[in-house]
Amino acid sequence: MNSATINFDHWPDKALFPNQAGNTLHWSQRSELRRIAKEEAYWLARKVLAGPCENYPFEKANILIRVTAKDRRKRDLDGFLSAIKPFLDGIVEAGVLEDDNYFCVSEITIVFNANIREDTVTITIQEGM
């Protein structure tokens, strides 16, 4: 099966997490942060498109999100999924994935790895059936 992996060396801005959304910034400022995150994901995904696989966009896929953190604070993984939505939107816009609706994406898995002490996000999109 074909897959695409996009690596981010940081987490999304904390204002994009739903528990922070009402407490920190005006909606227009959050909208700008979403735009920036989406654009970053777009360009990282475009690098993947330059690789050897020519089967893009994937019409059906599963998404695996690997998260690492540099500290041991407790965080909600469901909130994390909401915060990285601009990343997923940028990947769709780049043409790696046809869409991120439930007809195209049958499974999204988030895995937290406590052994690595860096703030990273790795999104792997695996072509599915």
Secondary structure as GFF3:
##gff-version 3
##sequence-region A 1 129
A	DSSP	beta_strand	3	8	.	.	.	ID=ss1
A	DSSP	three_ten_helix	14	16	.	.	.	ID=ss2
A	DSSP	alpha_helix	18	21	.	.	.	ID=ss3
A	DSSP	alpha_helix	27	49	.	.	.	ID=ss4
A	DSSP	beta_strand	61	68	.	.	.	ID=ss5
A	DSSP	alpha_helix	77	83	.	.	.	ID=ss6
A	DSSP	alpha_helix	85	94	.	.	.	ID=ss7
A	DSSP	beta_strand	105	113	.	.	.	ID=ss8
A	DSSP	beta_strand	120	127	.	.	.	ID=ss9
###
